[in-house]
Amino acid sequence: MSHTIKSGDFGIQAKVNSSIRALKPFTENKGINLSCNFKNDIKDLIIVN
């Protein structure tokens, strides 16, 4: 399930990665891994845009 990388994707991916890093302490405490959901949301966002 990969998509073609456009020049604009890198900035979005960097923001998502930093968001995931920021949320990790909270999500790990609850035993939840959100990175998958973030990636799916971003993929949908890129397709829509």
mmCIF file of the N, C-alpha and C atoms, coordinates in Angstrom:
data_MODEL
# 
_entry.id   MODEL 
# 
loop_
_atom_site.group_PDB 
_atom_site.id 
_atom_site.type_symbol 
_atom_site.label_atom_id 
_atom_site.label_alt_id 
_atom_site.label_comp_id 
_atom_site.label_asym_id 
_atom_site.label_entity_id 
_atom_site.label_seq_id 
_atom_site.pdbx_PDB_ins_code 
_atom_site.Cartn_x 
_atom_site.Cartn_y 
_atom_site.Cartn_z 
_atom_site.occupancy 
_atom_site.B_iso_or_equiv 
_atom_site.pdbx_formal_charge 
_atom_site.auth_seq_id 
_atom_site.auth_comp_id 
_atom_site.auth_asym_id 
_atom_site.auth_atom_id 
_atom_site.pdbx_PDB_model_num 
ATOM 1   N N  . MET A 1 1  ? 0.852  -1.197 0.000  1.00 0.00 ? 1  MET A N  1 
ATOM 2   C CA . MET A 1 1  ? 0.000  0.000  0.000  1.00 0.00 ? 1  MET A CA 1 
ATOM 3   C C  . MET A 1 1  ? 0.890  1.251  0.000  1.00 0.00 ? 1  MET A C  1 
ATOM 4   N N  . SER A 1 2  ? 1.660  1.436  -1.040 1.00 0.00 ? 2  SER A N  1 
ATOM 5   C CA . SER A 1 2  ? 2.500  2.626  -1.108 1.00 0.00 ? 2  SER A CA 1 
ATOM 6   C C  . SER A 1 2  ? 1.908  3.598  -2.107 1.00 0.00 ? 2  SER A C  1 
ATOM 7   N N  . HIS A 1 3  ? 2.264  4.858  -1.965 1.00 0.00 ? 3  HIS A N  1 
ATOM 8   C CA . HIS A 1 3  ? 1.799  5.852  -2.921 1.00 0.00 ? 3  HIS A CA 1 
ATOM 9   C C  . HIS A 1 3  ? 2.995  6.625  -3.447 1.00 0.00 ? 3  HIS A C  1 
ATOM 10  N N  . THR A 1 4  ? 2.815  7.226  -4.595 1.00 0.00 ? 4  THR A N  1 
ATOM 11  C CA . THR A 1 4  ? 3.895  7.991  -5.197 1.00 0.00 ? 4  THR A CA 1 
ATOM 12  C C  . THR A 1 4  ? 4.222  9.194  -4.319 1.00 0.00 ? 4  THR A C  1 
ATOM 13  N N  . ILE A 1 5  ? 5.498  9.402  -4.100 1.00 0.00 ? 5  ILE A N  1 
ATOM 14  C CA . ILE A 1 5  ? 5.919  10.526 -3.261 1.00 0.00 ? 5  ILE A CA 1 
ATOM 15  C C  . ILE A 1 5  ? 6.049  11.775 -4.122 1.00 0.00 ? 5  ILE A C  1 
ATOM 16  N N  . LYS A 1 6  ? 5.323  12.806 -3.724 1.00 0.00 ? 6  LYS A N  1 
ATOM 17  C CA . LYS A 1 6  ? 5.434  14.114 -4.382 1.00 0.00 ? 6  LYS A CA 1 
ATOM 18  C C  . LYS A 1 6  ? 6.305  15.007 -3.508 1.00 0.00 ? 6  LYS A C  1 
ATOM 19  N N  . SER A 1 7  ? 6.766  16.105 -4.060 1.00 0.00 ? 7  SER A N  1 
ATOM 20  C CA . SER A 1 7  ? 7.671  16.981 -3.312 1.00 0.00 ? 7  SER A CA 1 
ATOM 21  C C  . SER A 1 7  ? 7.031  17.476 -2.021 1.00 0.00 ? 7  SER A C  1 
ATOM 22  N N  . GLY A 1 8  ? 5.723  17.717 -2.025 1.00 0.00 ? 8  GLY A N  1 
ATOM 23  C CA . GLY A 1 8  ? 5.040  18.225 -0.841 1.00 0.00 ? 8  GLY A CA 1 
ATOM 24  C C  . GLY A 1 8  ? 4.903  17.204 0.275  1.00 0.00 ? 8  GLY A C  1 
ATOM 25  N N  . ASP A 1 9  ? 5.060  15.926 -0.048 1.00 0.00 ? 9  ASP A N  1 
ATOM 26  C CA . ASP A 1 9  ? 4.841  14.875 0.947  1.00 0.00 ? 9  ASP A CA 1 
ATOM 27  C C  . ASP A 1 9  ? 5.874  14.907 2.072  1.00 0.00 ? 9  ASP A C  1 
ATOM 28  N N  . PHE A 1 10 ? 7.085  15.354 1.760  1.00 0.00 ? 10 PHE A N  1 
ATOM 29  C CA . PHE A 1 10 ? 8.150  15.260 2.754  1.00 0.00 ? 10 PHE A CA 1 
ATOM 30  C C  . PHE A 1 10 ? 7.858  16.120 3.970  1.00 0.00 ? 10 PHE A C  1 
ATOM 31  N N  . GLY A 1 11 ? 7.382  17.343 3.759  1.00 0.00 ? 11 GLY A N  1 
ATOM 32  C CA . GLY A 1 11 ? 7.048  18.222 4.875  1.00 0.00 ? 11 GLY A CA 1 
ATOM 33  C C  . GLY A 1 11 ? 5.923  17.647 5.709  1.00 0.00 ? 11 GLY A C  1 
ATOM 34  N N  . ILE A 1 12 ? 4.913  17.097 5.041  1.00 0.00 ? 12 ILE A N  1 
ATOM 35  C CA . ILE A 1 12 ? 3.778  16.496 5.752  1.00 0.00 ? 12 ILE A CA 1 
ATOM 36  C C  . ILE A 1 12 ? 4.268  15.313 6.574  1.00 0.00 ? 12 ILE A C  1 
ATOM 37  N N  . GLN A 1 13 ? 5.082  14.454 5.956  1.00 0.00 ? 13 GLN A N  1 
ATOM 38  C CA . GLN A 1 13 ? 5.577  13.266 6.647  1.00 0.00 ? 13 GLN A CA 1 
ATOM 39  C C  . GLN A 1 13 ? 6.421  13.661 7.853  1.00 0.00 ? 13 GLN A C  1 
ATOM 40  N N  . ALA A 1 14 ? 7.228  14.708 7.708  1.00 0.00 ? 14 ALA A N  1 
ATOM 41  C CA . ALA A 1 14 ? 8.058  15.155 8.828  1.00 0.00 ? 14 ALA A CA 1 
ATOM 42  C C  . ALA A 1 14 ? 7.185  15.623 9.987  1.00 0.00 ? 14 ALA A C  1 
ATOM 43  N N  . LYS A 1 15 ? 6.110  16.352 9.671  1.00 0.00 ? 15 LYS A N  1 
ATOM 44  C CA . LYS A 1 15 ? 5.194  16.819 10.718 1.00 0.00 ? 15 LYS A CA 1 
ATOM 45  C C  . LYS A 1 15 ? 4.520  15.636 11.401 1.00 0.00 ? 15 LYS A C  1 
ATOM 46  N N  . VAL A 1 16 ? 4.096  14.662 10.610 1.00 0.00 ? 16 VAL A N  1 
ATOM 47  C CA . VAL A 1 16 ? 3.442  13.478 11.176 1.00 0.00 ? 16 VAL A CA 1 
ATOM 48  C C  . VAL A 1 16 ? 4.416  12.725 12.069 1.00 0.00 ? 16 VAL A C  1 
ATOM 49  N N  . ASN A 1 17 ? 5.649  12.552 11.583 1.00 0.00 ? 17 ASN A N  1 
ATOM 50  C CA . ASN A 1 17 ? 6.643  11.833 12.378 1.00 0.00 ? 17 ASN A CA 1 
ATOM 51  C C  . ASN A 1 17 ? 6.898  12.537 13.701 1.00 0.00 ? 17 ASN A C  1 
ATOM 52  N N  . SER A 1 18 ? 6.993  13.870 13.681 1.00 0.00 ? 18 SER A N  1 
ATOM 53  C CA . SER A 1 18 ? 7.231  14.597 14.931 1.00 0.00 ? 18 SER A CA 1 
ATOM 54  C C  . SER A 1 18 ? 6.008  14.503 15.838 1.00 0.00 ? 18 SER A C  1 
ATOM 55  N N  . SER A 1 19 ? 4.808  14.486 15.239 1.00 0.00 ? 19 SER A N  1 
ATOM 56  C CA . SER A 1 19 ? 3.582  14.322 16.038 1.00 0.00 ? 19 SER A CA 1 
ATOM 57  C C  . SER A 1 19 ? 3.568  12.957 16.708 1.00 0.00 ? 19 SER A C  1 
ATOM 58  N N  . ILE A 1 20 ? 3.948  11.929 15.955 1.00 0.00 ? 20 ILE A N  1 
ATOM 59  C CA . ILE A 1 20 ? 3.979  10.573 16.509 1.00 0.00 ? 20 ILE A CA 1 
ATOM 60  C C  . ILE A 1 20 ? 4.995  10.518 17.648 1.00 0.00 ? 20 ILE A C  1 
ATOM 61  N N  . ARG A 1 21 ? 6.162  11.132 17.440 1.00 0.00 ? 21 ARG A N  1 
ATOM 62  C CA . ARG A 1 21 ? 7.184  11.147 18.497 1.00 0.00 ? 21 ARG A CA 1 
ATOM 63  C C  . ARG A 1 21 ? 6.661  11.869 19.733 1.00 0.00 ? 21 ARG A C  1 
ATOM 64  N N  . ALA A 1 22 ? 5.955  12.972 19.528 1.00 0.00 ? 22 ALA A N  1 
ATOM 65  C CA . ALA A 1 22 ? 5.424  13.742 20.652 1.00 0.00 ? 22 ALA A CA 1 
ATOM 66  C C  . ALA A 1 22 ? 4.369  12.944 21.416 1.00 0.00 ? 22 ALA A C  1 
ATOM 67  N N  . LEU A 1 23 ? 3.573  12.165 20.688 1.00 0.00 ? 23 LEU A N  1 
ATOM 68  C CA . LEU A 1 23 ? 2.480  11.408 21.308 1.00 0.00 ? 23 LEU A CA 1 
ATOM 69  C C  . LEU A 1 23 ? 2.930  10.073 21.884 1.00 0.00 ? 23 LEU A C  1 
ATOM 70  N N  . LYS A 1 24 ? 4.111  9.590  21.493 1.00 0.00 ? 24 LYS A N  1 
ATOM 71  C CA . LYS A 1 24 ? 4.546  8.253  21.892 1.00 0.00 ? 24 LYS A CA 1 
ATOM 72  C C  . LYS A 1 24 ? 4.481  8.005  23.393 1.00 0.00 ? 24 LYS A C  1 
ATOM 73  N N  . PRO A 1 25 ? 4.954  8.939  24.225 1.00 0.00 ? 25 PRO A N  1 
ATOM 74  C CA . PRO A 1 25 ? 4.878  8.662  25.672 1.00 0.00 ? 25 PRO A CA 1 
ATOM 75  C C  . PRO A 1 25 ? 3.453  8.395  26.145 1.00 0.00 ? 25 PRO A C  1 
ATOM 76  N N  . PHE A 1 26 ? 2.488  9.105  25.567 1.00 0.00 ? 26 PHE A N  1 
ATOM 77  C CA . PHE A 1 26 ? 1.085  8.939  25.965 1.00 0.00 ? 26 PHE A CA 1 
ATOM 78  C C  . PHE A 1 26 ? 0.519  7.635  25.424 1.00 0.00 ? 26 PHE A C  1 
ATOM 79  N N  . THR A 1 27 ? 0.790  7.359  24.144 1.00 0.00 ? 27 THR A N  1 
ATOM 80  C CA . THR A 1 27 ? 0.201  6.174  23.520 1.00 0.00 ? 27 THR A CA 1 
ATOM 81  C C  . THR A 1 27 ? 0.819  4.896  24.068 1.00 0.00 ? 27 THR A C  1 
ATOM 82  N N  . GLU A 1 28 ? 2.120  4.930  24.366 1.00 0.00 ? 28 GLU A N  1 
ATOM 83  C CA . GLU A 1 28 ? 2.771  3.726  24.891 1.00 0.00 ? 28 GLU A CA 1 
ATOM 84  C C  . GLU A 1 28 ? 2.256  3.388  26.282 1.00 0.00 ? 28 GLU A C  1 
ATOM 85  N N  . ASN A 1 29 ? 1.944  4.411  27.068 1.00 0.00 ? 29 ASN A N  1 
ATOM 86  C CA . ASN A 1 29 ? 1.402  4.168  28.408 1.00 0.00 ? 29 ASN A CA 1 
ATOM 87  C C  . ASN A 1 29 ? 0.065  3.442  28.328 1.00 0.00 ? 29 ASN A C  1 
ATOM 88  N N  . LYS A 1 30 ? -0.706 3.725  27.284 1.00 0.00 ? 30 LYS A N  1 
ATOM 89  C CA . LYS A 1 30 ? -2.015 3.097  27.124 1.00 0.00 ? 30 LYS A CA 1 
ATOM 90  C C  . LYS A 1 30 ? -1.935 1.838  26.266 1.00 0.00 ? 30 LYS A C  1 
ATOM 91  N N  . GLY A 1 31 ? -0.729 1.526  25.779 1.00 0.00 ? 31 GLY A N  1 
ATOM 92  C CA . GLY A 1 31 ? -0.566 0.355  24.937 1.00 0.00 ? 31 GLY A CA 1 
ATOM 93  C C  . GLY A 1 31 ? -1.178 0.530  23.559 1.00 0.00 ? 31 GLY A C  1 
ATOM 94  N N  . ILE A 1 32 ? -1.255 1.776  23.098 1.00 0.00 ? 32 ILE A N  1 
ATOM 95  C CA . ILE A 1 32 ? -1.860 2.054  21.793 1.00 0.00 ? 32 ILE A CA 1 
ATOM 96  C C  . ILE A 1 32 ? -0.772 2.530  20.839 1.00 0.00 ? 32 ILE A C  1 
ATOM 97  N N  . ASN A 1 33 ? -0.787 2.008  19.631 1.00 0.00 ? 33 ASN A N  1 
ATOM 98  C CA . ASN A 1 33 ? 0.164  2.461  18.616 1.00 0.00 ? 33 ASN A CA 1 
ATOM 99  C C  . ASN A 1 33 ? -0.609 3.232  17.563 1.00 0.00 ? 33 ASN A C  1 
ATOM 100 N N  . LEU A 1 34 ? -0.393 4.549  17.492 1.00 0.00 ? 34 LEU A N  1 
ATOM 101 C CA . LEU A 1 34 ? -1.170 5.401  16.592 1.00 0.00 ? 34 LEU A CA 1 
ATOM 102 C C  . LEU A 1 34 ? -0.499 5.627  15.245 1.00 0.00 ? 34 LEU A C  1 
ATOM 103 N N  . SER A 1 35 ? 0.746  5.185  15.084 1.00 0.00 ? 35 SER A N  1 
ATOM 104 C CA . SER A 1 35 ? 1.471  5.530  13.863 1.00 0.00 ? 35 SER A CA 1 
ATOM 105 C C  . SER A 1 35 ? 0.735  5.048  12.616 1.00 0.00 ? 35 SER A C  1 
ATOM 106 N N  . CYS A 1 36 ? 0.113  3.873  12.694 1.00 0.00 ? 36 CYS A N  1 
ATOM 107 C CA . CYS A 1 36 ? -0.626 3.335  11.549 1.00 0.00 ? 36 CYS A CA 1 
ATOM 108 C C  . CYS A 1 36 ? -1.773 4.269  11.162 1.00 0.00 ? 36 CYS A C  1 
ATOM 109 N N  . ASN A 1 37 ? -2.525 4.726  12.161 1.00 0.00 ? 37 ASN A N  1 
ATOM 110 C CA . ASN A 1 37 ? -3.646 5.618  11.896 1.00 0.00 ? 37 ASN A CA 1 
ATOM 111 C C  . ASN A 1 37 ? -3.179 6.925  11.286 1.00 0.00 ? 37 ASN A C  1 
ATOM 112 N N  . PHE A 1 38 ? -2.064 7.464  11.785 1.00 0.00 ? 38 PHE A N  1 
ATOM 113 C CA . PHE A 1 38 ? -1.526 8.698  11.233 1.00 0.00 ? 38 PHE A CA 1 
ATOM 114 C C  . PHE A 1 38 ? -1.175 8.513  9.765  1.00 0.00 ? 38 PHE A C  1 
ATOM 115 N N  . LYS A 1 39 ? -0.516 7.415  9.445  1.00 0.00 ? 39 LYS A N  1 
ATOM 116 C CA . LYS A 1 39 ? -0.102 7.182  8.062  1.00 0.00 ? 39 LYS A CA 1 
ATOM 117 C C  . LYS A 1 39 ? -1.316 7.074  7.150  1.00 0.00 ? 39 LYS A C  1 
ATOM 118 N N  . ASN A 1 40 ? -2.357 6.370  7.607  1.00 0.00 ? 40 ASN A N  1 
ATOM 119 C CA . ASN A 1 40 ? -3.563 6.237  6.788  1.00 0.00 ? 40 ASN A CA 1 
ATOM 120 C C  . ASN A 1 40 ? -4.246 7.581  6.586  1.00 0.00 ? 40 ASN A C  1 
ATOM 121 N N  . ASP A 1 41 ? -4.311 8.390  7.640  1.00 0.00 ? 41 ASP A N  1 
ATOM 122 C CA . ASP A 1 41 ? -4.929 9.716  7.536  1.00 0.00 ? 41 ASP A CA 1 
ATOM 123 C C  . ASP A 1 41 ? -4.177 10.584 6.546  1.00 0.00 ? 41 ASP A C  1 
ATOM 124 N N  . ILE A 1 42 ? -2.856 10.557 6.612  1.00 0.00 ? 42 ILE A N  1 
ATOM 125 C CA . ILE A 1 42 ? -2.043 11.382 5.715  1.00 0.00 ? 42 ILE A CA 1 
ATOM 126 C C  . ILE A 1 42 ? -2.202 10.904 4.278  1.00 0.00 ? 42 ILE A C  1 
ATOM 127 N N  . LYS A 1 43 ? -2.243 9.589  4.092  1.00 0.00 ? 43 LYS A N  1 
ATOM 128 C CA . LYS A 1 43 ? -2.416 9.045  2.742  1.00 0.00 ? 43 LYS A CA 1 
ATOM 129 C C  . LYS A 1 43 ? -3.736 9.528  2.155  1.00 0.00 ? 43 LYS A C  1 
ATOM 130 N N  . ASP A 1 44 ? -4.804 9.467  2.949  1.00 0.00 ? 44 ASP A N  1 
ATOM 131 C CA . ASP A 1 44 ? -6.111 9.945  2.489  1.00 0.00 ? 44 ASP A CA 1 
ATOM 132 C C  . ASP A 1 44 ? -6.061 11.436 2.195  1.00 0.00 ? 44 ASP A C  1 
ATOM 133 N N  . LEU A 1 45 ? -5.375 12.188 3.056  1.00 0.00 ? 45 LEU A N  1 
ATOM 134 C CA . LEU A 1 45 ? -5.261 13.640 2.888  1.00 0.00 ? 45 LEU A CA 1 
ATOM 135 C C  . LEU A 1 45 ? -4.571 13.972 1.569  1.00 0.00 ? 45 LEU A C  1 
ATOM 136 N N  . ILE A 1 46 ? -3.493 13.239 1.281  1.00 0.00 ? 46 ILE A N  1 
ATOM 137 C CA . ILE A 1 46 ? -2.745 13.493 0.047  1.00 0.00 ? 46 ILE A CA 1 
ATOM 138 C C  . ILE A 1 46 ? -3.599 13.138 -1.168 1.00 0.00 ? 46 ILE A C  1 
ATOM 139 N N  . ILE A 1 47 ? -4.324 12.018 -1.091 1.00 0.00 ? 47 ILE A N  1 
ATOM 140 C CA . ILE A 1 47 ? -5.179 11.604 -2.213 1.00 0.00 ? 47 ILE A CA 1 
ATOM 141 C C  . ILE A 1 47 ? -6.275 12.638 -2.449 1.00 0.00 ? 47 ILE A C  1 
ATOM 142 N N  . VAL A 1 48 ? -6.892 13.116 -1.366 1.00 0.00 ? 48 VAL A N  1 
ATOM 143 C CA . VAL A 1 48 ? -7.971 14.099 -1.484 1.00 0.00 ? 48 VAL A CA 1 
ATOM 144 C C  . VAL A 1 48 ? -7.440 15.397 -2.078 1.00 0.00 ? 48 VAL A C  1 
ATOM 145 N N  . ASN A 1 49 ? -6.285 15.839 -1.581 1.00 0.00 ? 49 ASN A N  1 
ATOM 146 C CA . ASN A 1 49 ? -5.710 17.088 -2.071 1.00 0.00 ? 49 ASN A CA 1 
ATOM 147 C C  . ASN A 1 49 ? -5.104 16.885 -3.444 1.00 0.00 ? 49 ASN A C  1 
# 
